[in-house]
Amino acid sequence: CDVQPSDAFEPGRRQGILRTLPARMAAHERDGLAVAHYLETHPGIVAVRHPGLESHPQFALAQRQMRGSSSLFGFTLATGELAAIKRFFDAVTLFGRGVSWGGHESLIYAPSLSVLKEQTPERFAAMGLPAGAMRVSVGREHPDDHIAAREPPRAHR
């Protein structure tokens, strides 16, 4: 939900924001899952971590405990080469860069490109993340636009 503190105190807007929240969240979930399904079939991606995918190790648990899923999830590129990861990251057009999840805009974050500025590759590997790990939050753009923007993702071939 993208509600600013000042908006929450405006009586007229507060009701409208809360009234449309279920529809907006359903759209976020649907769009995030559509992008996750696409990535799961892409040859340049080796893993997609989204609780709404049947391939997720805790899919059954998520189905029992959650209503819907999320537009925030992770995936791993097939490459671990930092130059190729940076080319992929720089080539993504519809996602802003950052980790401020929960807004209406789509965001992407590449831990290896941020953390390795401060850590050695060995310490990064010890954290348990592959170098090609990405974290995304799918916003309110149409999921077909995201899919088209990634096709073909030449940056990591």
Secondary structure, DSSP 8 states (H G I E B T S, - for coil): ----HHHHTSHHHHHHHHHHHHHHHHHHHHHHHHHHHHHHH-TTEEEEE-TTSTTSTTHHHHHHH-SS--SEEEEEES---HHHHHHHHHH--S-EES--TTSSS-EEE-HHHHHTTTS-HHHHHHTT--TTEEEEE--SS-HHHHHHHTSS-GGG-
